[in-house]
Amino acid sequence: GGERGSHGPFPHPICGAILVAKDGRILGKGRSTYAGHAIEFAFQEAGINATPLREWCVAWPSDAKFRKDIAESTLFVTLEPSNHRQGEEKPPITQLVEMAQIPRLVIGCQDPIAENASKGAGSLHAAGVSVTMGVLQDECNHLIESYAEHCNSKVHRMARNHFRIHGRPMGHLHCSVIDSDDAEAFARNGNSFGKNFGGQHLSYRDFGTYEIAPPPESIWAADTSDDDEFSSEIDDFFVMDFEEEDSQESLGKNPMMPWYEQVDACVATFPKPGNGPVNDPTVQARLRGLKWLATQGKLLPAGVERILVMDANDLKDLPLKNDDPNLPPGVDVEEFWKADGRKPTRVLLRHGDNAMAVAVAKAAAKAAAAAAEASAKAKSALETGDAELAAEAALECQKAAMASNEFIQKEIQKTQDLKQRLIKLGVKVEVLKGSKPIDVMNHLGKRSGYHSVVWRAGCWGGRGVEAIQDGAFQRVSAHLAVDAIGGKFWQLMLAERALQSACGAEREIKVFAEADDINLEYCDREDADNDCNLVFDGKPVRHVRLDARVAVIDEIKRQEVRFAKTVPIKKFREEEAPWFM
């Protein structure tokens, strides 16, 4: 049980609810899970039907005694109900209590998020509900210790602030081990992004030279904790102060990045042909994102949603059964689609509407070509007075139109059938307006009210940099190869400059990293020593992970520089320059 137990709600808080009649009878009880709030389940058990539409739609049985019991009941909850919508999917839980006409509410502890504390209780009090808060407060606070710790961490406060401003989740881009075919650049600069041109070191990436491989299959969180506070340039940028981030890594031993289990969702892609791994155009190679979601994604808490983003045109290549020849080895895709005991898997279809438009356009073009040919034959036949040929040409034109209409219907039906097969498996299928990562983030913010999302990148080129510039990602976790000679400070400098080069010029995107943002304890090679040092072509190399914040430089908001006239210098004075000049 508990927050992280089977069917638990983590990263959302655990909560219990009991609806009690005036004479002490328990009408219904519930506990929060990945599927919903405790109050929903308590009402359901009591016999109150509540459906989350734009607003809660509440219906009671016609039994007069039941209605009287509800009108005189008391609802006991361990945690203050939230006053916030979950996007378009679910209205505030406080609205459900109000619309169910519950007269009395007893709350154990208030919302641990300072800006939300007492707002839910205050909203219900204003609606006429008798509210009491602070009953068994210490015991109730103990139930949500893990949640209270992570929801008040630096990352989550930044995420809430970001959502409040932009209406979309804060994006965590998890890119991968950097590889380079420019061995001389590595030897010169100590990292795989170094690039010299005309004797000058450039701080931008040559996208034709470098490639980033998929992220490692398993990334273990460090078991360290530090409560010291620090401030940095990025904290000033967000106008916030935060505590040490390393404390988050002790929250769980999930074999992934420490914040993977604290976000609302993890996103991977099924890239379209041509955007998959280099030199491997197969469907199986393009399904690495699905493989990670179906294997390592199983270790995520049940409340963290797994989302696959793909083009609607590629539905025909998506494996639905374990005997599919395109399925990567070791993947139980049927279990992935079923998602038993956790949030349903979601598929976001890019160009979902456009796929139909493309089919219609192809059919229309085909029909137009056939009609033009038939028209030419008919004209020629009429000019020669051959009525039989003219009639035959008209029939050909009619056949072409019917064939194109049949093709359109088949294409539409084929896509709809594939979508229905996924839905029957329990998958949430949604059509995305747009195709870029920023469109995905906007959709998840509007539709689900998500605050924080991890995006696993199989490769990182111009599209990744463009996504950062669009505002899709605010944090980047990169695995890099740096020179093993030198200490942690030197390796942090190398890693930071490499990541800055990957993100683009500093005049457009700024990377912020502190000493505690670099992790030197990750090794993915058996031949590495205890310090994660490897020997590559005779050169000592260390594999590091750098967690950094990125900010897009707003050209419009840049401070203007004004030149003012100075007082003319009328007298010059010679004196000896200081020793340091």
N, C-alpha and C positions, 0 to 999 in steps of 0.2 A: 504494500500500500504506500501511502504518502505521495508527495509531489512527483517523485521520480519512479514510483512503482508502476505495475502493470495498469494500463489505461489511465495513468496519471495525467494531470493537466500541464506539468512543467513544460515550458518555461513560464506558464501562467500559474497563479497561486492556487493552492488547495483550499477548498471551502466546503463546509457542511451546512445543511439547511434542514429544519424540521418545522412543519406546519402543524400546530396544535389547536384542537378545538377548545371551547370554553370550559368543558368538563374534564379536560386533561387528556382526551383521546388523541393519539397521533393520527392525523389525517394523511400525512405524506412526509417522506424524508428523502434526501438525496445528497450526493457529494459530487463535486466538480470533477470532470474528466476531460480528456482531449476533445470530447464531442459536445460539451456544453457546461453550463453553470449549474451549481447545486440547486438553486431555486427552481430552474426549469424542471429538473428531475423530481423535486419534491412536489411541485404542482402537478406534474404528470401522474405521479403515484396517487395523489389525492383525487384525481379525476378531472382536473382543469386542463383543457386542451389549449395550448398556446403555440401559435405559429408565427415565426419571425418573418414578416413581410416588410414593407416600408416602415410600418409601425407594427407593434405586437397585435395580433388578432387573437382574442381570448374568448373561449366559449365554455359554458358550464352545463352540466346535466340539468334537466328540467325538475329534478327532485327538490321539493321545497325544503326538506330537512337539511340536505346538503348545502343549499344556498344559505340557509340560516347559520349552519356551522361555519361557513366561509366568512360570513358577515360578522361573526363574533370571534374569529380565530386570531392567533398570534403566530407570527413567523419569527423563528430563532435562526440567526446566521452567525457563523464564526467570524466572517470578514465583511466589512462594509461593502454593499453593492456598488458597482461602478455606475457613473452617470454619463459614460461615453459610449458612442456608437462604435460598432466594429465594422466600419465602412458601410457599404450598402447591404451587407449580408445579415446583420443583426442589429436591432435597435438597443438602446441602453437597458440593462437589466432592471434599473430602477423604474423604468416605464412599465415593465411587466408586473412588478409589485403593485404599482399604482392602478393599472388597468384590471388587475385581478381583484381589486377592492379589498385588499387586506387592511384591516383597521389598525393593527399594532405590529411593530417591528422591534426586535431586541437584537442588538449587534454586539459581538464580542470585542473586536478591535477595529480601529479605523484603517483606511487605506495607507500602506506604508510609504507611498509616494507623496512627498510633502505637498506638491501643488494640487493633488487630488484629495487629500485628507479632508474628511467631513463634507465633501461636496455631494456625495451620494445621499448621505443622511439628511443633509440640508434640503436637497431637492424633494425628498419624500416628506419631510416635515412641512415644507411649503405646500405640498399637495394635500395636506390634511391627515397624513398618517402619524400616529403616535409613535415616536422613535425614542428608544433608550439605547445608549451606547456605552461600552466599557465594562460589560458583564464578563467575568472570567477573562479579563484582558490579557494577563500574562500567559495563561494557558493557550489562548488563541494566537497570540504573537509567536509562541513557540512553534506552532504548526507551520508558519510561513517564514521561518528563519532564512532558508536558502533563497526564497523568492525576494524577501526584503533586502538581502545582501546584493543580489545581482540587479534588481530593478533600480537601485540607487547608485550603481557603479557609474564610472565615467562614460563608458560606451552607451549605456542605456539613457543616461541623461542627455547626451548628445543626440541620440536617436529621437527621443521625444521632442527635443528642441527643433530638430530637422523636420520632423513630421508636422509640427505646429506651423512652421514657416512655409513648407513646400507642399504638404499634403501627400507625401510619398515616403516610403521607408528609406532609412539610411542604408546605402549599399556597401557591402563588404566584398571586394573583388579578391578572390583567392587565385592568384596566378601561380606559376610553377617554376621549376628549376630552369635557370637560364643557361642556354647552351649557345655556343658561337663557333662558327667555322673559321673565325679569324684568330688563329693561334698567336700571331704576332701582336695583335691588339691586347690579348690577355697578358702576354709577357711584358708589354710596355706599361700597362695601366693597372694591372692587378685584379681586374674583373672582366667579365665577358662582354661588357658593353663599351669598353674603351674603343675609341675610333679617332685616328689622326688623319688630318687632311691638310696638305700644304704646310706641315710643321705646326699646325694649330690644333689643340684638343677641342673637339666639338662636344656640346652637351645635349645632342639629340641623337635619336636612334636611326640607323640605316635599316629600314624594315626589310630590305632585300637580303641582308646579310645574316640576320639573327632570327632565331625561332625559339619559342618557349614550348616545352613539352607539357603534357597533361600533369596536373598536380599529383603528388605521391598518393598512393592508395590509402595510406593510414598515417596520420600525423598526431603524435602523442602530445598531450598537454603536459607542461611542466608542473611539478608539485612544489611550487614556491609561493611565498606570501610575503607581502611588504605593504605596510599601511602608511608609509611616508607620503606626504603630498608634494606635488611639484607643479610648476606652471611652465608653460611653453608658449611659443609663438602661435601655435594652432589654437591653444586655449584662449588666447587673446582674440583670435579670429572669431571664435564662437562666443566670446564674451562670457566665459564660464571657467570655473576652477574645478579641478577634479583630483580625486585621490589616485594613488599609485595603481596602475592597471594590472600589475602582476598578481594582485590579490584575487583577480577573477580566475586565474588558472587553477586555484585550489578548489573551485566549486564542483568539479567533477573529474572523473578519470576517463571520460569518453575519448576514444582513440581518434580524435580530430583536433582541429583548432579549438582552444578553450572557449571561444564564443560561439562555436557551432551549435551547442546545445542551449544557447540562451536567445537565439533569434526566433523570429516567427516562421521563417521558411528557408529552405535551401533550394537553390535553382541550378539546374544543369540544362544543357541544350543538346538537341539532336540536330547538328548543323546540316545545312543543305549541301548537296554535292558541290565540291570545289572548296568548301570552307572547313573540311575535316583535316586530319593529320596529313602532313606532307608525304608524298610518295606512297600513300595508301588510300586510294579512293573508295575502298569497299564500304558497304553498308555497316558491316561489323565494326570497322574502325571508327565510323562516325557515331557508334552507339556507346562510346566510352562514358559519356555523361549519364546515360541510363544505367550502365553497369555500376557506376559509383552509387547512384541513388538506390539501386536494388540490393547492393551488398553492404557497403559501409554505411549507407543511409539507414539501414535497419537499426543501427546502434544509436541513432538520434532519439531523444525523448519522443513519446507518442504525440505530444502536442506540437512538435515542429513539423510543418508540412513539407512534403517533397514535391517539387514542381518541375516538370519537363516542358521546355519551350521548343517548339518546332514549327515548321511550315506545314500548312494544311495539305499541300501537294505531296508531302512525304508520308502521309498516313498509311499509304499502301506498303511502305517498307518497315513499318513499326511492328516489332514482334509482339504478338498477343499470347502465344503459346510457347511452352518450353521446347517443343520440337521444331521451332522455326530455324531454318539453316543460317539466318543472319544473326541469331542471338549469340553474343559473346560467351565463351565458356565460363562455367561457374555461376551463371545468373539464373535465379528462379524468378522469371518474369511474371509468372502467374501469381506468385506470392506478392510480388511488388504491386501488381494491379489490384489484387484483393485488399491489401493493406489491412489485414485483420488486426484489431486491437490498437489501432492508431488512426490519426487523421487520414482521410482518403487522399490518394494520390491525385494530383491535379495536372492536366495537360492544357497548356496555353497554345492556341493555334495562331501563328502569325499568318497574315494574308488570308485569314479564314474566309472573308467575304470576297477577296480578290481571286481566290481559287475558282469560285463559280464564274466570276467575270471573265477569267482567262479561258475557261471552257466554252463559255458563250461566244467570246470573241473569235476563238478558233473555228467554232461551228459556223458562225456568221460569215467569216472569211471564206470558208469552204463553200457555203451556200451561194455567196455572192459570185465566186469564181464559176461555179456550175451554172448559175443563172445567166451570167454574162455570155458564157459559151452557148447556152441554149438560145439566148436572145439573138446572138449573131446568126445561128443556124435558121431561126425563124424568119429573120429579116431577109436572109438570102433566099429562103424558100418562097417567101411572098413575092419577091422581085421576079422570080422565075415562074411564078404561078403554080408552084407545086404545093397544093394544100396538104397533101399527105405528109410531106417533110415538115411543114409548119406545125401540124398537129403533133407529130412525133417529138419535135423540139420542145413544144409546150409541156408534153408529158415528162420529158427529161428534167425540165425546170422544176416541175411539181415534185418529182422523185427526189431531186437534190434538196429541196426545202424540207421534205419529210425526213430525209436521212439526217440532215443537220439537227432538226428538232429532236429526233431519236437519240442522236449523240449527246445533245445537251442534257436530256433527261437521264441518260445512263451515267454521265459524269456526275451530275448532281446526286443521283441515287447512290452511286458508289461511295462518294464521300460521306453522305448521310449514314449509310450502312456501317461504315467504319467507325464513325462517331457513336452510333448506337451500340455497337459491340463493346466499345470502351465503357460507355455509361452502364451497360448491363453488368460489367465486371466491377462496378462500384467506383469508377473513376469520374472525377469532376472535369468536364470538358468545357472550356470557355474560348470564345473567339476574341483575339486581341486586336485592338485598333492600332495599327502601326507594326513595326518590325524590329525596332531598336531596343536595347536594354532600358533606355529611359522610358519607353512606352510600356515595358513590362513593369517597371517600378511604379509608374503612374497608375497602372491598372490595379496592382496589388494594394496601393494606398487607397484608391477610390473604392474598390470592390470589397476588400477585406479589412481595411484600416490598419495594415501592418506597419510597424515602426522600424523593423530591422530585418534585413534579408542578406543571406550569403549567396554569392554567385560564383560557382566554380567554373573557371575558364580553362578550356582545353588548349587553347592557343591564344596568343596575345600579339596582335599586330596593329595596323591602323585602326581597326574597328574598336579595339580596346581603348586606345587613346581618345578616339572620338566619343566613346561612351563616358569617359571621365570628364571630357570637356562639356558634354551635354548635361552633366550633373547626376548621372546614374550611380556613381560610386564616390564615397567619401573616405573610405579606408581601403588599403591594399595590403595584402599579406603575400609576400613574394619569397620564393626559395631561390637562393643565388649561390653561385660558386665564386668565392673570393680567395685572394692570396692568403695562404696559411701563415706566412711570415709576418710577424708583428702581433700586437695585442688586440684586445677586444675593441679599443677605441679606433685603432687603425682599420680594423675590419668593418666596423660600423660606418666609417667614412666611405670605404670602398662600396659597401652595400647600398648606402644612401645615394651615392652618386650614380650607381648602376640603376637603381630604381628611378631616380630622377630622369636619367636618360631614357628609360623605357616609357615614362609617362609623358615625355615631351619637354620642350624648352621651358625654363623657369619663368619666362615672361608670360606663359600661358597657364602652366600648372605647377604648383609648388608642393614639394614633398616635405613633410615634417616628421622627423624621427629623433628619439631620445636614446640614451644609453640603454635603458631598460626595454626598448622596443626590439632589440636584436636577440635572437635565441641561437646560442651556439651548441645546443645540446641535442640537435636532431641529426641522426645518421640513417641513411637509407641504403648504405652499402656495407656488406659484411667485411670487406677488406679495410674499412676505416678503423683508426685507432680510437682510444678512449676519448680523445679530444675532437673526434669527427674529422680528422685530417686524412686526406687521400693523396695519392700521388698520381697525377695525370700528365702523361708524357714527360715524366721526370720532374715535374714541378709540383711542390706541395700546395694542395688546394683544400679549403675548408668549405663545407656545405653549411650555410646559415639560413635562418628564416628571419625576415625583417617585417614587422608589423608597423605600418606607417599611416599617417593621415595625409590626405591629399586635398588641396583646395584649388579651385579654378580662379585664376586672377581675372577680376572684372575690370576690363579696360575703361568702362564708363565711370566706375567709382574711384578710379585712380586719382590721387591727390594732384591737383594742378599746381604747377610751379610758376610763381610770379617773380619777375625780375624788377627790382626797385633801384632807382638811382642812388648812388652812394656819394658821400661828400668827397670832392676832389682832394687828392693828396697834394698838399702844397710843399711839403718838406720831406725829403728822404733822409734816412738816418742809417748809417752803416754800423753794423756790429757783428761780432763773431757768432757764427751759427752754433747751435747746441751740438753736443757730441753725437746725438742720435740722428742728426740730419744727414 
